[in-house]
């Protein structure tokens, strides 16, 4: 895939969650203006895209326990 400037876009480097257990995993890929998230069981399935600011806010909330189950 070519960018508007005619340069080649490098392939996304997907990282798997460190909390992956038994195949129920999330993968994340970072680009300068987008954070992409997908299900590791469906590699050609839908990809959710977030701004870096939204992703940082989400990660911060997770670390603070905002989504912990009681």
Backbone as a ProteinNet text record, in pm:
[ID]
protein_1_A
[PRIMARY]
XXXXXXXXXXXXXXXXXXXXXXXXXXXXXXXXXXXXXXXXXXXXXXXXXXXXXXXXXXXXXXXXXXXXXX
[TERTIARY]
84.4	0	88.9	59.2	139.9	72.5	153.6	102.2	88.2	22.4	6.4	139.7	247.1	376.6	448.3	389.5	451	546	558.2	643.8	563.8	632.4	566.3	538.6	418	380.3	430.8	508.1	555.8	440.9	454	347.9	337.5	216.2	197.2	264.7	324.4	387.1	292.5	224.3	125.2	194.1	151.5	199.5	83.4	113.3	7.5	7	-108.2	-122.7	-41.6	19.2	92.4	-3.5	-133.4	-233.3	-303.5	-249.8	-308.8	-312.4	-428.6	-439.6	-524.8	-465.7	-541.5	-605.2	-545.4	-596.5	-697.1	-741.8	-832	-746.3	-699	-597	-637.1	-572.2	-586.7	-449.9	-448.2	-324.7	-336	-222.6	-218.5	-104.4	-128.6	-24.5	-24.4	95	108.7	161.3	101.2	147.1	150.7	215.3	225.7	91.6	-12.6	-140	-254.8	-226	-332	-281.2	-368.1	-343.4	-452.1	-410.2	-504.1	-512.1	-632.6	-656.5	-737.4	-698.4	-772.9	-772	-859	-869.6	-769.8	-682.8	-578.8	-635.1	-759.2	-819.2	-875.3	-893.5	-953.9	-862.9	-748.4	-647.7	-695.4	-785.2	-836.3	-973.1	-1010.1	-1137.6	-1128.3	-1226.5	-1230.3	-1115.5	-1076.2	-971.8	-1031.8	-1016.8	-1060.4	-942.6	-968.3	-861.2	-893.5	-789.9	-803.2	-692.8	-718.3	-612.1	-515.1	-389.3	-294.6	-341.7	-405.6	-455.3	-565.5	-659.7	-767.4	-711.1	-614.2	-553.7	-481.6	-407.1	-335.3	-432	-542.3	-643.3	-702.4	-728.2	-780.9	-681.4	-555.7	-453.3	-437.7	-438.6	-428	-545	-665.5	-783.9	-775	-725.8	-710.2	-612.5	-499.9	-398.4	-450.9	-545	-602.7	-718.9	-752.3	-858.3	-999	-1012.9	-1146.2	-1235.5	-1176.5	-1255.6	-1247.9	-1194.9	-1186.6	-1327.2	-1341	-1469.5	-1466	-1580.7	-1589.5	-1661
-117.4	0	123.5	218.7	339.5	455.7	538.8	659.5	768.2	880.1	988.6	1042	1031.1	1081.3	983.1	865	765.9	672	683.7	592.5	470.7	362.5	239.5	241.4	203.7	195.4	62.8	65.9	-59.4	-140.4	-273.1	-355	-326.6	-342.9	-319	-430.2	-391.8	-487.9	-512.2	-625.2	-657.5	-713.8	-667.4	-718.6	-786.7	-896	-968.7	-925.4	-923.9	-883.5	-973.4	-914.8	-993.1	-1070.6	-1039	-1108.4	-1218	-1255.3	-1358.2	-1491.3	-1557.5	-1687.3	-1781.2	-1886.4	-1988	-1942.7	-1846.9	-1805.6	-1692.7	-1649.2	-1534.5	-1409	-1361.4	-1257.9	-1134.8	-1026.8	-901	-867.7	-818.6	-772.6	-623.3	-553.7	-409.5	-375.3	-280.4	-229.9	-77.5	-20	124	189	298.6	384.1	525.5	618.6	754.2	819	793.6	861.1	767.9	638.5	540.7	424.7	376.8	252	155.8	41.2	-58.1	-176.3	-230.9	-342	-447.5	-575.5	-685.3	-808.3	-901.5	-1030.7	-1125	-1186.2	-1272.7	-1399.7	-1435.6	-1554.5	-1526.5	-1398.8	-1360.9	-1255.6	-1299.3	-1206.2	-1123.2	-1176.9	-1100.3	-1037.8	-1036.9	-979.8	-830.3	-773.1	-627.7	-578.1	-455.8	-388.7	-259.8	-239	-114.5	-17.8	108.1	207.9	323.3	364.8	471.8	574.9	695.2	795.8	760.9	801.1	773.8	831.9	947.9	1008	926	877.4	792.6	662.6	603.6	477.6	498.9	607.7	636.6	654.1	722.5	741.2	607	518.9	386	305.8	302.8	226.9	282.8	414.1	477.1	435.2	433.9	393.9	247.7	162.2	19.9	5.5	73.8	66	117.6	212.1	267.1	183.5	74.5	-14.6	24.1	115	163	52.8	-53.5	-159.3	-292.2	-287.5	-409.2	-458.6	-589.2	-648.7	-666.2	-646.3	-661	-787.1
0	0	0	-84.1	-92.7	-22.9	37.9	102.2	-3.4	29.5	-67.6	-120	-42.8	-85.7	-177.3	-200.2	-286.7	-215.8	-85.1	-10.6	31.9	54.3	94.6	244.3	282	422.6	478.9	587.7	644.8	703.3	705.1	765.8	914.8	967.3	1110.4	1190	1299.9	1390.2	1506.1	1503.9	1606.2	1729.2	1844.7	1974.4	2043.5	2111.7	2182.7	2329.1	2388	2526.6	2619.2	2719.1	2819.2	2908.9	2902	2981.6	2902.1	2789.3	2704.2	2780	2773.5	2839	2754.5	2706.7	2635.5	2505.2	2436.9	2307.6	2310	2427.2	2436.6	2448.2	2332.6	2333.6	2253.4	2287.5	2215.9	2158.4	2035.5	1974.8	1947.6	1960	1941.8	1847.1	1757.1	1667.6	1677.3	1683.9	1700.7	1573.1	1534.5	1425.7	1481.7	1413	1468.7	1503.9	1425.4	1449.6	1484.1	1500.6	1525.1	1609.8	1697.9	1770.4	1724.7	1669.2	1616.6	1711.6	1728.8	1820.9	1747.9	1766.4	1704	1793.2	1761	1829.1	1763.8	1841.4	1785.3	1721.3	1752	1691.6	1552.6	1517.9	1390.1	1325.4	1275.1	1224.8	1106.5	1027	913.7	945.1	1071.5	1114.3	1135	1200.9	1220.9	1308.7	1282.8	1359.7	1414.5	1543.1	1606	1605.3	1573	1567.3	1661.1	1734.9	1833.1	1813	1857.8	1858	1970.8	1960	2069.1	2203	2200.2	2325.1	2388.7	2307.2	2359.7	2414.5	2342.9	2388.5	2521.6	2533.9	2658.8	2774.9	2749.9	2855.4	2897.3	2801.8	2832.7	2916.6	2873.5	2947.6	3088.7	3102.2	3234.7	3323.8	3268.3	3344.9	3387.2	3298.2	3332.7	3448.5	3439.4	3545.1	3679.1	3674.1	3796.7	3848.4	3778.5	3824.7	3784	3689.7	3650.5	3594	3541.4	3479.9	3555.7	3677	3758.1	3792.9	3796.9	3839.8	3990.4	4049.8	4195.9	4233.1
[MASK]
++++++++++++++++++++++++++++++++++++++++++++++++++++++++++++++++++++++

